[in-house]
Amino acid sequence: MYSCVNQPRGCRGRVNTFGGRCDSCRQLNLRRPSAFSTPKLYRKPSIDFSSLQPTFPEYETR
């Protein structure tokens, strides 16, 4: 058993052939992910972290 080729898109289906689509993906006509698309896990963050300034809560001293 192999994972469905659409696993990067969130599919958890199982198939008997490597690189195959599960029944659900075939019924919904979901195509396999493009080789040129970037997986969501590896995309650059859209936030520029260098522009953020650290903010720490002020603690009362007693």
PDB file of N, CA, C and O in Angstrom:
ATOM      1  N   MET A   1       0.846  -1.191   0.000  1.00  0.00           N
ATOM      2  CA  MET A   1       0.000   0.000   0.000  1.00  0.00           C
ATOM      3  C   MET A   1       0.885   1.246   0.000  1.00  0.00           C
ATOM      4  O   MET A   1       1.900   1.321   0.693  1.00  0.00           O
ATOM      5  N   TYR A   2       0.464   2.204  -0.793  1.00  0.00           N
ATOM      6  CA  TYR A   2       1.162   3.480  -0.901  1.00  0.00           C
ATOM      7  C   TYR A   2       0.190   4.603  -0.585  1.00  0.00           C
ATOM      8  O   TYR A   2      -1.026   4.416  -0.637  1.00  0.00           O
ATOM      9  N   SER A   3       0.728   5.768  -0.257  1.00  0.00           N
ATOM     10  CA  SER A   3      -0.109   6.946  -0.043  1.00  0.00           C
ATOM     11  C   SER A   3      -0.541   7.496  -1.392  1.00  0.00           C
ATOM     12  O   SER A   3       0.164   7.344  -2.390  1.00  0.00           O
ATOM     13  N   CYS A   4      -1.694   8.130  -1.415  1.00  0.00           N
ATOM     14  CA  CYS A   4      -2.201   8.770  -2.626  1.00  0.00           C
ATOM     15  C   CYS A   4      -1.233   9.861  -3.056  1.00  0.00           C
ATOM     16  O   CYS A   4      -0.580  10.488  -2.221  1.00  0.00           O
ATOM     17  N   VAL A   5      -1.143  10.086  -4.363  1.00  0.00           N
ATOM     18  CA  VAL A   5      -0.229  11.096  -4.886  1.00  0.00           C
ATOM     19  C   VAL A   5      -0.629  12.495  -4.423  1.00  0.00           C
ATOM     20  O   VAL A   5       0.200  13.405  -4.442  1.00  0.00           O
ATOM     21  N   ASN A   6      -1.876  12.684  -4.008  1.00  0.00           N
ATOM     22  CA  ASN A   6      -2.344  13.986  -3.538  1.00  0.00           C
ATOM     23  C   ASN A   6      -2.145  14.169  -2.036  1.00  0.00           C
ATOM     24  O   ASN A   6      -2.777  15.037  -1.434  1.00  0.00           O
ATOM     25  N   GLN A   7      -1.281  13.367  -1.426  1.00  0.00           N
ATOM     26  CA  GLN A   7      -1.012  13.504   0.001  1.00  0.00           C
ATOM     27  C   GLN A   7      -0.528  14.905   0.368  1.00  0.00           C
ATOM     28  O   GLN A   7      -0.926  15.408   1.419  1.00  0.00           O
ATOM     29  N   PRO A   8       0.322  15.574  -0.450  1.00  0.00           N
ATOM     30  CA  PRO A   8       0.725  16.946  -0.103  1.00  0.00           C
ATOM     31  C   PRO A   8      -0.452  17.916  -0.043  1.00  0.00           C
ATOM     32  O   PRO A   8      -0.359  18.965   0.595  1.00  0.00           O
ATOM     33  N   ARG A   9      -1.551  17.575  -0.701  1.00  0.00           N
ATOM     34  CA  ARG A   9      -2.750  18.418  -0.675  1.00  0.00           C
ATOM     35  C   ARG A   9      -3.672  18.055   0.480  1.00  0.00           C
ATOM     36  O   ARG A   9      -4.718  18.682   0.653  1.00  0.00           O
ATOM     37  N   GLY A  10      -3.304  17.057   1.271  1.00  0.00           N
ATOM     38  CA  GLY A  10      -4.099  16.705   2.436  1.00  0.00           C
ATOM     39  C   GLY A  10      -4.862  15.409   2.310  1.00  0.00           C
ATOM     40  O   GLY A  10      -5.577  15.022   3.234  1.00  0.00           O
ATOM     41  N   CYS A  11      -4.726  14.721   1.177  1.00  0.00           N
ATOM     42  CA  CYS A  11      -5.440  13.453   0.997  1.00  0.00           C
ATOM     43  C   CYS A  11      -4.774  12.370   1.838  1.00  0.00           C
ATOM     44  O   CYS A  11      -3.547  12.294   1.913  1.00  0.00           O
ATOM     45  N   ARG A  12      -5.590  11.538   2.466  1.00  0.00           N
ATOM     46  CA  ARG A  12      -5.051  10.435   3.268  1.00  0.00           C
ATOM     47  C   ARG A  12      -5.391   9.082   2.668  1.00  0.00           C
ATOM     48  O   ARG A  12      -5.306   8.054   3.339  1.00  0.00           O
ATOM     49  N   GLY A  13      -5.777   9.092   1.393  1.00  0.00           N
ATOM     50  CA  GLY A  13      -6.157   7.854   0.721  1.00  0.00           C
ATOM     51  C   GLY A  13      -4.974   6.924   0.498  1.00  0.00           C
ATOM     52  O   GLY A  13      -3.820   7.355   0.494  1.00  0.00           O
ATOM     53  N   ARG A  14      -5.279   5.630   0.310  1.00  0.00           N
ATOM     54  CA  ARG A  14      -4.256   4.619   0.072  1.00  0.00           C
ATOM     55  C   ARG A  14      -4.497   3.991  -1.297  1.00  0.00           C
ATOM     56  O   ARG A  14      -5.641   3.820  -1.721  1.00  0.00           O
ATOM     57  N   VAL A  15      -3.410   3.650  -1.982  1.00  0.00           N
ATOM     58  CA  VAL A  15      -3.488   3.047  -3.310  1.00  0.00           C
ATOM     59  C   VAL A  15      -2.548   1.853  -3.383  1.00  0.00           C
ATOM     60  O   VAL A  15      -1.669   1.692  -2.535  1.00  0.00           O
ATOM     61  N   ASN A  16      -2.736   1.013  -4.402  1.00  0.00           N
ATOM     62  CA  ASN A  16      -1.898  -0.174  -4.568  1.00  0.00           C
ATOM     63  C   ASN A  16      -0.677   0.073  -5.438  1.00  0.00           C
ATOM     64  O   ASN A  16       0.254  -0.733  -5.435  1.00  0.00           O
ATOM     65  N   THR A  17      -0.663   1.180  -6.187  1.00  0.00           N
ATOM     66  CA  THR A  17       0.461   1.471  -7.071  1.00  0.00           C
ATOM     67  C   THR A  17       1.134   2.772  -6.650  1.00  0.00           C
ATOM     68  O   THR A  17       0.472   3.712  -6.210  1.00  0.00           O
ATOM     69  N   PHE A  18       2.452   2.814  -6.790  1.00  0.00           N
ATOM     70  CA  PHE A  18       3.201   4.014  -6.438  1.00  0.00           C
ATOM     71  C   PHE A  18       2.820   5.140  -7.395  1.00  0.00           C
ATOM     72  O   PHE A  18       2.810   4.943  -8.610  1.00  0.00           O
ATOM     73  N   GLY A  19       2.507   6.313  -6.858  1.00  0.00           N
ATOM     74  CA  GLY A  19       2.150   7.465  -7.681  1.00  0.00           C
ATOM     75  C   GLY A  19       0.717   7.451  -8.171  1.00  0.00           C
ATOM     76  O   GLY A  19       0.367   8.216  -9.070  1.00  0.00           O
ATOM     77  N   GLY A  20      -0.123   6.594  -7.599  1.00  0.00           N
ATOM     78  CA  GLY A  20      -1.516   6.507  -8.029  1.00  0.00           C
ATOM     79  C   GLY A  20      -2.430   7.405  -7.219  1.00  0.00           C
ATOM     80  O   GLY A  20      -2.062   7.900  -6.154  1.00  0.00           O
ATOM     81  N   ARG A  21      -3.641   7.607  -7.750  1.00  0.00           N
ATOM     82  CA  ARG A  21      -4.650   8.406  -7.050  1.00  0.00           C
ATOM     83  C   ARG A  21      -5.670   7.465  -6.417  1.00  0.00           C
ATOM     84  O   ARG A  21      -5.993   6.420  -6.981  1.00  0.00           O
ATOM     85  N   CYS A  22      -6.174   7.840  -5.248  1.00  0.00           N
ATOM     86  CA  CYS A  22      -7.178   7.022  -4.567  1.00  0.00           C
ATOM     87  C   CYS A  22      -8.541   7.221  -5.237  1.00  0.00           C
ATOM     88  O   CYS A  22      -8.696   8.092  -6.093  1.00  0.00           O
ATOM     89  N   ASP A  23      -9.524   6.409  -4.843  1.00  0.00           N
ATOM     90  CA  ASP A  23     -10.863   6.483  -5.434  1.00  0.00           C
ATOM     91  C   ASP A  23     -11.484   7.860  -5.266  1.00  0.00           C
ATOM     92  O   ASP A  23     -12.112   8.377  -6.189  1.00  0.00           O
ATOM     93  N   SER A  24     -11.311   8.454  -4.091  1.00  0.00           N
ATOM     94  CA  SER A  24     -11.906   9.773  -3.840  1.00  0.00           C
ATOM     95  C   SER A  24     -11.332  10.820  -4.787  1.00  0.00           C
ATOM     96  O   SER A  24     -12.076  11.634  -5.335  1.00  0.00           O
ATOM     97  N   CYS A  25     -10.028  10.807  -4.982  1.00  0.00           N
ATOM     98  CA  CYS A  25      -9.399  11.795  -5.865  1.00  0.00           C
ATOM     99  C   CYS A  25      -9.788  11.558  -7.320  1.00  0.00           C
ATOM    100  O   CYS A  25      -9.899  12.511  -8.091  1.00  0.00           O
ATOM    101  N   ARG A  26      -9.995  10.303  -7.705  1.00  0.00           N
ATOM    102  CA  ARG A  26     -10.447  10.024  -9.075  1.00  0.00           C
ATOM    103  C   ARG A  26     -11.873  10.497  -9.281  1.00  0.00           C
ATOM    104  O   ARG A  26     -12.191  11.068 -10.324  1.00  0.00           O
ATOM    105  N   GLN A  27     -12.740  10.267  -8.298  1.00  0.00           N
ATOM    106  CA  GLN A  27     -14.135  10.702  -8.416  1.00  0.00           C
ATOM    107  C   GLN A  27     -14.232  12.218  -8.460  1.00  0.00           C
ATOM    108  O   GLN A  27     -15.053  12.768  -9.195  1.00  0.00           O
ATOM    109  N   LEU A  28     -13.396  12.900  -7.674  1.00  0.00           N
ATOM    110  CA  LEU A  28     -13.418  14.363  -7.655  1.00  0.00           C
ATOM    111  C   LEU A  28     -12.562  14.962  -8.772  1.00  0.00           C
ATOM    112  O   LEU A  28     -12.489  16.181  -8.923  1.00  0.00           O
ATOM    113  N   ASN A  29     -11.912  14.086  -9.556  1.00  0.00           N
ATOM    114  CA  ASN A  29     -11.052  14.494 -10.669  1.00  0.00           C
ATOM    115  C   ASN A  29      -9.932  15.424 -10.208  1.00  0.00           C
ATOM    116  O   ASN A  29      -9.591  16.387 -10.895  1.00  0.00           O
ATOM    117  N   LEU A  30      -9.362  15.125  -9.032  1.00  0.00           N
ATOM    118  CA  LEU A  30      -8.238  15.914  -8.530  1.00  0.00           C
ATOM    119  C   LEU A  30      -6.968  15.451  -9.227  1.00  0.00           C
ATOM    120  O   LEU A  30      -6.663  14.259  -9.267  1.00  0.00           O
ATOM    121  N   ARG A  31      -6.243  16.401  -9.770  1.00  0.00           N
ATOM    122  CA  ARG A  31      -4.996  16.068 -10.447  1.00  0.00           C
ATOM    123  C   ARG A  31      -3.866  16.016  -9.439  1.00  0.00           C
ATOM    124  O   ARG A  31      -3.961  16.576  -8.347  1.00  0.00           O
ATOM    125  N   ARG A  32      -2.818  15.352  -9.812  1.00  0.00           N
ATOM    126  CA  ARG A  32      -1.656  15.286  -8.926  1.00  0.00           C
ATOM    127  C   ARG A  32      -0.989  16.650  -8.857  1.00  0.00           C
ATOM    128  O   ARG A  32      -1.087  17.426  -9.808  1.00  0.00           O
ATOM    129  N   PRO A  33      -0.316  16.962  -7.762  1.00  0.00           N
ATOM    130  CA  PRO A  33       0.334  18.272  -7.621  1.00  0.00           C
ATOM    131  C   PRO A  33       1.388  18.484  -8.707  1.00  0.00           C
ATOM    132  O   PRO A  33       2.066  17.544  -9.121  1.00  0.00           O
ATOM    133  N   SER A  34       1.515  19.705  -9.151  1.00  0.00           N
ATOM    134  CA  SER A  34       2.496  20.052 -10.169  1.00  0.00           C
ATOM    135  C   SER A  34       3.903  19.961  -9.590  1.00  0.00           C
ATOM    136  O   SER A  34       4.120  20.242  -8.411  1.00  0.00           O
ATOM    137  N   ALA A  35       4.844  19.569 -10.421  1.00  0.00           N
ATOM    138  CA  ALA A  35       6.241  19.499  -9.984  1.00  0.00           C
ATOM    139  C   ALA A  35       6.806  20.890  -9.741  1.00  0.00           C
ATOM    140  O   ALA A  35       7.813  21.044  -9.049  1.00  0.00           O
ATOM    141  N   PHE A  36       6.155  21.910 -10.313  1.00  0.00           N
ATOM    142  CA  PHE A  36       6.649  23.273 -10.178  1.00  0.00           C
ATOM    143  C   PHE A  36       6.013  24.020  -9.017  1.00  0.00           C
ATOM    144  O   PHE A  36       6.463  25.110  -8.662  1.00  0.00           O
ATOM    145  N   SER A  37       4.975  23.449  -8.421  1.00  0.00           N
ATOM    146  CA  SER A  37       4.340  24.133  -7.297  1.00  0.00           C
ATOM    147  C   SER A  37       5.143  23.869  -6.032  1.00  0.00           C
ATOM    148  O   SER A  37       5.699  22.786  -5.851  1.00  0.00           O
ATOM    149  N   THR A  38       5.195  24.857  -5.170  1.00  0.00           N
ATOM    150  CA  THR A  38       5.930  24.745  -3.921  1.00  0.00           C
ATOM    151  C   THR A  38       5.008  24.183  -2.846  1.00  0.00           C
ATOM    152  O   THR A  38       3.907  24.701  -2.657  1.00  0.00           O
ATOM    153  N   PRO A  39       5.425  23.143  -2.144  1.00  0.00           N
ATOM    154  CA  PRO A  39       4.589  22.638  -1.058  1.00  0.00           C
ATOM    155  C   PRO A  39       4.375  23.712   0.001  1.00  0.00           C
ATOM    156  O   PRO A  39       5.251  24.543   0.240  1.00  0.00           O
ATOM    157  N   LYS A  40       3.220  23.691   0.625  1.00  0.00           N
ATOM    158  CA  LYS A  40       2.878  24.712   1.614  1.00  0.00           C
ATOM    159  C   LYS A  40       3.873  24.745   2.769  1.00  0.00           C
ATOM    160  O   LYS A  40       4.130  25.804   3.343  1.00  0.00           O
ATOM    161  N   LEU A  41       4.416  23.612   3.099  1.00  0.00           N
ATOM    162  CA  LEU A  41       5.317  23.561   4.246  1.00  0.00           C
ATOM    163  C   LEU A  41       6.635  24.278   3.980  1.00  0.00           C
ATOM    164  O   LEU A  41       7.309  24.696   4.922  1.00  0.00           O
ATOM    165  N   TYR A  42       7.009  24.426   2.719  1.00  0.00           N
ATOM    166  CA  TYR A  42       8.314  24.984   2.410  1.00  0.00           C
ATOM    167  C   TYR A  42       8.242  26.385   1.806  1.00  0.00           C
ATOM    168  O   TYR A  42       9.262  26.906   1.355  1.00  0.00           O
ATOM    169  N   ARG A  43       7.085  26.993   1.787  1.00  0.00           N
ATOM    170  CA  ARG A  43       6.965  28.342   1.236  1.00  0.00           C
ATOM    171  C   ARG A  43       7.615  29.357   2.158  1.00  0.00           C
ATOM    172  O   ARG A  43       7.682  29.170   3.373  1.00  0.00           O
ATOM    173  N   LYS A  44       8.091  30.433   1.554  1.00  0.00           N
ATOM    174  CA  LYS A  44       8.651  31.516   2.357  1.00  0.00           C
ATOM    175  C   LYS A  44       7.531  32.181   3.135  1.00  0.00           C
ATOM    176  O   LYS A  44       6.424  32.319   2.615  1.00  0.00           O
ATOM    177  N   PRO A  45       7.786  32.594   4.357  1.00  0.00           N
ATOM    178  CA  PRO A  45       6.737  33.301   5.102  1.00  0.00           C
ATOM    179  C   PRO A  45       6.434  34.636   4.436  1.00  0.00           C
ATOM    180  O   PRO A  45       7.330  35.297   3.912  1.00  0.00           O
ATOM    181  N   SER A  46       5.173  35.025   4.462  1.00  0.00           N
ATOM    182  CA  SER A  46       4.790  36.276   3.823  1.00  0.00           C
ATOM    183  C   SER A  46       5.092  37.474   4.716  1.00  0.00           C
ATOM    184  O   SER A  46       4.944  38.620   4.292  1.00  0.00           O
ATOM    185  N   ILE A  47       5.509  37.216   5.935  1.00  0.00           N
ATOM    186  CA  ILE A  47       5.825  38.281   6.889  1.00  0.00           C
ATOM    187  C   ILE A  47       7.321  38.556   6.842  1.00  0.00           C
ATOM    188  O   ILE A  47       8.120  37.624   6.742  1.00  0.00           O
ATOM    189  N   ASP A  48       7.697  39.793   6.910  1.00  0.00           N
ATOM    190  CA  ASP A  48       9.107  40.152   6.982  1.00  0.00           C
ATOM    191  C   ASP A  48       9.480  40.228   8.466  1.00  0.00           C
ATOM    192  O   ASP A  48       9.216  41.231   9.130  1.00  0.00           O
ATOM    193  N   PHE A  49      10.089  39.172   8.971  1.00  0.00           N
ATOM    194  CA  PHE A  49      10.378  39.093  10.396  1.00  0.00           C
ATOM    195  C   PHE A  49      11.424  40.115  10.842  1.00  0.00           C
ATOM    196  O   PHE A  49      11.486  40.459  12.022  1.00  0.00           O
ATOM    197  N   SER A  50      12.231  40.596   9.925  1.00  0.00           N
ATOM    198  CA  SER A  50      13.255  41.567  10.308  1.00  0.00           C
ATOM    199  C   SER A  50      12.640  42.912  10.696  1.00  0.00           C
ATOM    200  O   SER A  50      13.259  43.697  11.415  1.00  0.00           O
ATOM    201  N   SER A  51      11.423  43.176  10.221  1.00  0.00           N
ATOM    202  CA  SER A  51      10.792  44.460  10.541  1.00  0.00           C
ATOM    203  C   SER A  51      10.056  44.428  11.884  1.00  0.00           C
ATOM    204  O   SER A  51       9.637  45.470  12.388  1.00  0.00           O
ATOM    205  N   LEU A  52       9.903  43.251  12.451  1.00  0.00           N
ATOM    206  CA  LEU A  52       9.204  43.142  13.732  1.00  0.00           C
ATOM    207  C   LEU A  52      10.142  43.505  14.872  1.00  0.00           C
ATOM    208  O   LEU A  52      11.315  43.133  14.873  1.00  0.00           O
ATOM    209  N   GLN A  53       9.616  44.227  15.828  1.00  0.00           N
ATOM    210  CA  GLN A  53      10.403  44.570  16.999  1.00  0.00           C
ATOM    211  C   GLN A  53       9.900  43.733  18.165  1.00  0.00           C
ATOM    212  O   GLN A  53       8.692  43.568  18.336  1.00  0.00           O
ATOM    213  N   PRO A  54      10.808  43.209  18.961  1.00  0.00           N
ATOM    214  CA  PRO A  54      10.363  42.385  20.088  1.00  0.00           C
ATOM    215  C   PRO A  54       9.585  43.221  21.102  1.00  0.00           C
ATOM    216  O   PRO A  54      10.003  44.319  21.468  1.00  0.00           O
ATOM    217  N   THR A  55       8.482  42.702  21.536  1.00  0.00           N
ATOM    218  CA  THR A  55       7.691  43.386  22.563  1.00  0.00           C
ATOM    219  C   THR A  55       7.518  42.426  23.727  1.00  0.00           C
ATOM    220  O   THR A  55       6.986  41.326  23.576  1.00  0.00           O
ATOM    221  N   PHE A  56       7.971  42.858  24.874  1.00  0.00           N
ATOM    222  CA  PHE A  56       7.861  42.035  26.066  1.00  0.00           C
ATOM    223  C   PHE A  56       6.944  42.739  27.049  1.00  0.00           C
ATOM    224  O   PHE A  56       7.003  43.959  27.196  1.00  0.00           O
ATOM    225  N   PRO A  57       6.109  41.986  27.711  1.00  0.00           N
ATOM    226  CA  PRO A  57       5.217  42.628  28.683  1.00  0.00           C
ATOM    227  C   PRO A  57       6.011  43.218  29.845  1.00  0.00           C
ATOM    228  O   PRO A  57       6.993  42.644  30.315  1.00  0.00           O
ATOM    229  N   GLU A  58       5.562  44.350  30.276  1.00  0.00           N
ATOM    230  CA  GLU A  58       6.210  45.002  31.416  1.00  0.00           C
ATOM    231  C   GLU A  58       5.707  44.336  32.695  1.00  0.00           C
ATOM    232  O   GLU A  58       4.501  44.208  32.905  1.00  0.00           O
ATOM    233  N   TYR A  59       6.626  43.922  33.531  1.00  0.00           N
ATOM    234  CA  TYR A  59       6.244  43.292  34.784  1.00  0.00           C
ATOM    235  C   TYR A  59       6.367  44.310  35.914  1.00  0.00           C
ATOM    236  O   TYR A  59       7.311  45.098  35.973  1.00  0.00           O
ATOM    237  N   GLU A  60       5.403  44.266  36.787  1.00  0.00           N
ATOM    238  CA  GLU A  60       5.445  45.167  37.943  1.00  0.00           C
ATOM    239  C   GLU A  60       6.472  44.650  38.942  1.00  0.00           C
ATOM    240  O   GLU A  60       6.562  43.449  39.194  1.00  0.00           O
ATOM    241  N   THR A  61       7.223  45.552  39.492  1.00  0.00           N
ATOM    242  CA  THR A  61       8.162  45.165  40.543  1.00  0.00           C
ATOM    243  C   THR A  61       7.595  45.634  41.868  1.00  0.00           C
ATOM    244  O   THR A  61       7.218  46.795  42.027  1.00  0.00           O
ATOM    245  N   ARG A  62       7.542  44.725  42.800  1.00  0.00           N
ATOM    246  CA  ARG A  62       6.947  45.052  44.101  1.00  0.00           C
ATOM    247  C   ARG A  62       7.998  45.106  45.151  1.00  0.00           C
ATOM    248  O   ARG A  62       7.695  45.367  46.315  1.00  0.00           O
TER     249      ARG A  62
END
